[in-house]
Amino acid sequence: MHTDSSRAGGSPTRRDFLRMASAATSAAFGIPWLVPGSVLGASAPSNRITLGLIGSGNQGACDLKRGWFLQGDVQVVAVCDVNTASDGYLPGQYLGRKPVQEMVNKHYAKKTPSGQYKGCDAYKDFRELLARDDIDAVAIVTPDQWHGVMTVMAAAAGKDIYCQKPLSLTIRQGQEMIKAVRKHDCILQTGSQFRSDAKIRYACELVRNGRIGQLKRITTFVAPNNYFGPGPGWKPMPVPDGFDYDMWLGPAPEAPYHKDRCFYRFRFILDYSGGQTTNFGAHSNDIAQLGHADNPGPVEIEDLGAEWPPKGDLFTTALKVHFRARYADGVELTCITKEPRMGARFEGTEGWVQCGWGGLKTQPESLKTSKIGPDEIHLPKSPGHYRNFVDAVKAHKDPIAPVEIGHRTASLCHLGNIAMRLGRKVKWDPQKERFVDDNEANSMLSRPLRAPWHL
């Protein structure tokens, strides 16, 4: 952020000094270093946050349109992706670093008197983007295997971070992300945007304030898979031109290229993600966590009959999710593949509340109009998830979904996947973040990273 100091209460940092020097040089030579004030509205250049986007695919482009472009005091100055440009994303989407770079330039060009703007740079290697001292924050919108490494490196580079959900690929990576963010005094927002939804907040306030009596059970819903693998016997394919496949794999194990391994379909391969358990589950289970007082974690997790692809399929995540977690306070959470595909249902001794896709439903019906009194529990409010991050960066205070919250929700999803993969019950110590007397399960808390990547 363009202020007297990048950290509240401090003197100008090296990053601030280099930015000011760069600005002076740009002004001397007439270079449009920052977008003119007319582009970003009334926000003064000194109050703008410069943002680099790492990951220029489906979600990265969506975040630009529905989030970063709408923040008048944010300027996107760089995008990064290992793919130059192609289709293969969600239907009708032609994306990659070049198309998304052009999207950014066109957005700002519409607001300039000349109708032209070329101020957004494009990178194949995210390390070049992180090395820029004129970038305040980064949005990490990559496959999950990259979240841990990129977050740790971004924190060390002094960047504030918006990291898409699920926060981590493994519980160990989440632990290292917390250490890095706190060590380097960074702001991190997890992309669990339902924390910023007023209806979700109200539903969880009803639960937290006892409107359904004593909480007994939570059911969380995840969508069925929307893609299916090529099946056993699939054959490797040649790597497309303009696609740095080795960099795409990054810290994940070396593997032959197939079109269904990358882009959106990465989500259904365990080397890169956790399937719908960590996709929709990162939202649904986060709602459950919010209504359950952000409980530190269950003490027992059990597979209830998850279904898996056939051996030899490229896809390796659960076809149908079904696990149960039991907490120390007696509350049981069941996560299942079922309509409405995203949301949580809280059941208590005197009623129930359900929220998510499908809106707010309650029993009794009168709960929908219940007022939360001034002396009752009020959960944090947010003007919107992207806006909340920007405000947190400016105030240098934790946002609504800080790194610990993201880790806690991702951990619940990872625990469910571990229990389902083992096909049995496991006991968990949420304080030590270790399975109890279970070496097999504990071996699944982390994964080796392919050289040269490390945490």
Secondary structure, 3 states (H helix, E strand, C coil): CCCCCCCCCCCCCHHHHHHHHHHHHHHHCCCCCCCCCCCCCCCCHHHCEEEEEECCCHHHHHHHHHCHHHCCCEEEEEEECCECCECCCCCCCCECHHHHHHHHHHHHHCCCCCCCCCCCEEECCHHHHHCCCCCCEEEECCCHHHHHHHHHHHHHCCCEEEECCCCCCCHHHHHHHHHHHHHCCCCEEECCHHHHCHHHHHHHHHHHCCCCCCEEEEEEEECCCCCCCCCCCCCCCCCCCCECHHHHHCCCCCCCCCHHHCHHHHHHCCCCCCHHHCCCHHHHHHHHHHHCCCCCCCCEEEECCCECCCCCCCCCCCCECEEEEECCCCCEEEEEECCCCEEEEEEECCEEEEEECCCCEEECHHHHHCCCCCCCCCCCCCCCHHHHHHHHHHHCCCCCCCHHHHHHHHHHHHHHHHHHHHCCEEEEECCCCEECCCHHHHCCCCCCCCCCCCC
